[in-house]
């Protein structure tokens, strides 16, 4: 290698873990990794977890994951939140007349609890058929043999989106009244971060490290699979627009204060300096 860095940061260590041992023997520098997956993923999927010991430090994006990784890197595991572009993902500066229409938005597919989402949509529409749901869901994941997806697709109030630009994505967030995001498990989640940066209150589940990103001031976090509780939370926000507005403002403020990329970069640099100095 012709260049001689003081430190290399593997930003998605899940994809590079198998070659860490070889790298460590060849490079005379510090190596830091970032893990994005929850501990449950590591227990289920990865066979080379012991290779984490070859790192000089590990950054995790969920505080609950620290304990799991400490057994491989005692004293060298750091929690730093994932960031979001709060300059781009932000509420509209103009009066948004589309906001007067109550819309619920859902985004993503990985570790999402689609069965609970389907039950929530059924519940809501059984009580008020005027409420639309905007579902941003990858086209390649739309298996028409999946009964859960077909249950969702029965409803004409469910609108499907895929392969959209970031500007269109932001527009969908801005036009929504709230984010509905049932989870099976999670650490950081881009959909959640983008939505709160756009000023949306959140209805989700109390799983994984979600409380690092979803606070009581703007998020209703229900037990996993609690479709009835999520339905009630949605109607509280729908029936109390002023409360929804305040919770949306709190979401935006949290994103600005804690998830701006400049803040995250400074925290990351602090870890770099600590590892290099040691």
Residue, then its C-alpha position, 0 to 999 in steps of 0.5 A: x500500500x503506497x498511502x499510509x493512513x493513521x486510521x481506516x473506518x469500515x463504514x459497514x463492517x457487516x460486509x467486510x468482517x471476513x477479511x478483517x483478519x488479513x487487513x489487520x496483519x497487513x496494515x500498520x494503522x488503526x481500524x474502526x468499524x461501524x455496525x448497523x445491524x441489531x444484535x439479533x441479526x448477528x446472532x442469526x446470520x454471521x459466522x465470523x463474529x469473533x473477527x470483531x476482536x481485530x478491530x481497534x474500535x467499533x461504532x454502533x448506531x443503537x445504544x442497546x447493541x453496546x452490551x452485545x459487542x462488548x464481549x468481543x471488544x471490551x471498552x472499545x464499543x461506542x454508540x454514535x447515532x445515525x444522522x440525517x440530512x436535516x437541510x434536505x429533509x425538512x418541513x415545507x416553508x410554504x403553507x402546505x394545503x395537502x397537509x389539510x388532508x389526513x394522510x398516513x405514510x409508511x416506508x421501507x420493508x427491511x425488519x418491518x412488521x407487515x402483518x401488523x401494518x395490514x391489521x392497522x390499515x384494516x382497523x383504521x379504514x373500518x372506522x374511517x374510509x376517508x383516510x389514505x395510506x401512502x406506502x413506499x415499498x420496493x417493487x422487487x419485494x412485492x410478491x403477489x403471493x404474499x397474503x399480507x401484501x394482498x390484504x393491503x392492496x385490497x384497499x383503494x385508500x392504499x397508494x403504492x410508491x417505489x423507485x421515486x426521487x428523494x424530492x418526491x420522497x420528501x414531498x410524500x413525508x411533507x404531505x403526511x399527517x403522521x408516520x406509521x412504522x411497525x417494526x420487528x426489530x431495529x437500530x437506526x432507520x432511515x425512514x424514521x429519521x427522514x420522517x422526523x426531520x420532516x416534522x412528522x409524529x411517529x406511531x411505531x413499536x418499542x423494539x431494539x434501539x428505537x428509543x435512541x431516535x423516537x422520544x416520548x415527545x413525538x412518538x407513540x411506541x407500542x408493544x410489538x404486534x399491538x395493532x389495536x394500540x397503534x390504531x388508537x394512537x393514529x386516531x389520537x393524532x387525527x382527532x387532535x391536529x394541534x397535538x399532532x402539530x406540536x409533536x411534529x415540531x418536537x420531532x423536527x427539533x430533536x432531529x436538528x439538535x441530535x441527528x444533524x450530520x455535522x453533529x454526528x461527524x464531530x462525535x465520530x471525529x472524537x472517537x477517531x482522535x481517542x483511538x489514534x491517541x491510544 
